[in-house]
């Protein structure tokens, strides 16, 4: 039987991340795609935020730091349920969209800060909050360091939301372009690392209902290409052919003719239990 404590889950994460370019995007990449991504998140994000609200059950007197906030997928809907939110992202374009949404919605309790996981959070002015959240934003090099850093700005509770592998979709895409399916880690890496750090975290899952849709074939290609590292010109041609075969029109938008629900793992722990951090 494998010795779970003998596996360095932080090194497992680092090794897998180093082989996947889509996790290594800088702020310029996200700045260039901010508007498109914000529109996509607005269409799909409300149900996700509602599910997370039910899991977290925020209290009106809470202060929250939302690390990797994007254009406000959580900050905007959470703002009416808490005292204050500090929304942090390294993409200035994302923060501009968030601030515009707050102005238009009359939201005054959201403070935006431009900072990355690697920045000095004290100098950035992030400060201490009741609850810290990293929702789908832990695409970091050093997972252990990032989770310790997140925990240190929380007084009561820490929440992490990360991906559950879509194995069927990955298998189909790899087969279409002639590659072996990738078998890297997902949420279990976070969970096992926390266990090694002495944290007995809680976990539940969010399943996004309904098919993912695209405005056209180009958008579908752009999204699926991000799942394949170092895609060659020949592989891209094969991926285009795959989409031509499997994309169907549904009331003016496009979707794949098969569906594998998107699942997210919600991992959280009470601060009183993370004395090792």
Secondary structure, 3 states (H helix, E strand, C coil): CCCHHHCCHHHHHHHHHHCCHHHCCCHHHHHHHHHHHHHHHHHHHHHHHHHHHHHHCCCCCCEEEEECCCCCCCHHHHHHHCCEEEEEECCHHHHHHHHHHHHHHCCCCEEEEECCCCCCHHHHCCCCEEEEEEECCCCCCCHHHHHHHHHCCEEEEEEEEEECCCHHHHHHHHHHHCCCCCCCCCHHHHHHHHHHCCCCCEEEEEEECCCCEECCHHHHHHHHHCCCCCCCHHHHHHHHHHHHHHEEEECCEEEECCCCCEEEEEEEEEHHHCCCC
